[in-house]
Amino acid sequence: MVGFSPLPRSVMATAPILHVGDDLCYRIPVMERAGIAVYQTQCSAEGMRNAFSSNREFSVLAFQLDAAPIADTVLAVARTFCSPLILFENPGITIDADIFDLVIPNQTRPETWLRFLRLAIEDSRELHAYSRQLRKNTATVRSDFRDLRAQLRQNLASPIDLDRIWRGESESSRPGLERRPEKKD
């Protein structure tokens, strides 16, 4: 078997891969030898939901076309998660490749597909980090907005009646307000 270089530390620290369906081509052991943590689930919507309900975050969802196409319900569930979809293709089965983020043709050498898999994992890691930062920034903006809204309510304790100003009425004609005497020089 061909020797594989270990993954960089930043890739090894990422979330594992979820392999959906049977591993007829024995790709999971190749991934594990390359230092990638792989979890496997059945190719069903229920299997995928169970895998994600364990509060796991997966860097990539890998599918392998076997004897039949992947069910539309499985693909619909897969698209609800924030992980890239990778397909290990079977030329004997037709499927819409546009559904997947990466399609690895059959007979691709392990060194090649592992390199693309590593890139997908790294992209996923960066995207998740960016998403976490956006959520943090959004929470800060919301907090600042709440503070400004509270400050605005305090500043508008006695709101200005713009209609009264338009009609030329002075603020002194409002009940409870007294007019200040003008200063003479």
Secondary structure as GFF3:
##gff-version 3
##sequence-region A 1 185
A	DSSP	alpha_helix	9	12	.	.	.	ID=ss1
A	DSSP	beta_strand	17	20	.	.	.	ID=ss2
A	DSSP	alpha_helix	27	33	.	.	.	ID=ss3
A	DSSP	beta_strand	38	41	.	.	.	ID=ss4
A	DSSP	alpha_helix	45	53	.	.	.	ID=ss5
A	DSSP	beta_strand	60	64	.	.	.	ID=ss6
A	DSSP	alpha_helix	72	79	.	.	.	ID=ss7
A	DSSP	beta_strand	85	88	.	.	.	ID=ss8
A	DSSP	three_ten_helix	97	99	.	.	.	ID=ss9
A	DSSP	beta_strand	102	104	.	.	.	ID=ss10
A	DSSP	alpha_helix	110	155	.	.	.	ID=ss11
A	DSSP	alpha_helix	162	166	.	.	.	ID=ss12
A	DSSP	three_ten_helix	171	173	.	.	.	ID=ss13
###
